[in-house]
Amino acid sequence: MQYNDPMKTATLPPVRVAPEFRSELEGVLEQGESLSQFVESAVRATVEKRKNQAEFVRRGIAAIESTKQSGAGIPAEVVIARLEAKLSAAKKTKKLRGR
């Protein structure tokens, strides 16, 4: 015998807000959208955003570690010096065109 009952749903804790904010929130609901649907959508979007941020940070840290191990990185001072040289050249070009 196989048990195929899907997981039961759970509720989120109630959130207390000022009456003015609730009125503002109700004013932005789309036609036919309930407050519960809005809250669930907002929570889902925030969870997804935080997961994406965590993955981005994880990949960044892994890239930094890989660069350190390979020794293929360019020191920040070198990068900044190159950018400053480009900026200086661009300013000179702009002055020449402005004459």
C-alpha positions in Angstrom: 0.0 0.0 0.0 1.4 3.4 -1.0 0.6 6.6 0.9 0.3 9.5 -1.6 -1.2 12.2 0.6 0.3 15.6 -0.4 1.9 17.7 2.4 -0.6 19.7 4.4 -0.4 23.5 4.0 0.8 25.7 6.8 -0.1 29.2 7.8 2.2 32.2 8.2 2.0 34.1 11.4 -0.3 37.1 11.4 1.4 40.4 10.9 0.3 43.5 12.8 0.4 46.8 10.9 -0.9 50.3 11.4 -4.5 50.8 10.1 -3.1 53.5 7.7 -0.7 51.0 6.2 -3.4 48.3 5.8 -5.6 50.9 3.9 -2.6 51.7 1.7 -2.0 48.0 1.1 -5.6 47.4 0.2 -5.4 50.3 -2.2 -2.8 48.6 -4.3 -4.4 45.1 -4.5 -5.2 44.1 -8.1 -8.8 43.3 -9.0 -9.8 40.0 -7.5 -6.6 39.7 -5.4 -7.0 39.0 -1.7 -4.8 40.3 1.0 -3.7 36.8 1.7 -2.7 36.3 -1.9 -0.7 39.5 -1.9 1.1 38.6 1.3 2.0 35.1 0.0 3.2 36.6 -3.2 5.4 39.1 -1.4 6.8 36.4 0.9 7.6 34.1 -2.0 9.3 37.0 -3.9 11.4 37.9 -0.9 12.4 34.2 -0.3 13.5 33.9 -3.9 15.4 37.2 -3.8 17.3 36.1 -0.6 18.1 32.7 -2.2 19.5 34.4 -5.3 21.5 36.8 -3.1 22.9 33.9 -1.1 23.9 32.0 -4.3 25.5 35.2 -5.7 27.6 35.6 -2.6 28.5 31.9 -2.6 29.7 32.1 -6.2 31.6 35.3 -5.6 33.4 33.8 -2.6 34.2 30.7 -4.7 35.6 32.8 -7.5 37.7 34.8 -5.1 39.1 31.6 -3.6 39.8 30.1 -7.0 41.6 33.3 -8.1 43.7 33.3 -4.9 44.7 29.6 -5.5 45.6 30.1 -9.2 47.4 33.4 -8.6 45.9 34.7 -11.8 44.3 37.8 -10.2 45.3 41.4 -10.9 46.1 43.4 -7.8 43.5 46.1 -7.0 46.3 48.8 -7.2 47.0 47.9 -10.8 43.4 47.9 -11.8 42.8 51.3 -10.1 46.0 52.8 -11.7 44.7 51.6 -15.2 41.3 53.1 -14.6 42.8 56.4 -13.4 45.0 56.5 -16.5 41.9 56.0 -18.7 40.0 58.7 -16.8 42.9 61.1 -17.2 43.1 60.4 -21.0 39.3 60.9 -21.4 39.5 64.2 -19.5 42.3 65.4 -21.8 40.3 64.3 -24.9 37.3 66.2 -23.7 39.3 69.4 -23.1 40.8 69.2 -26.6 37.3 68.8 -28.1 36.0 71.6 -26.0 38.4 74.2 -27.5 
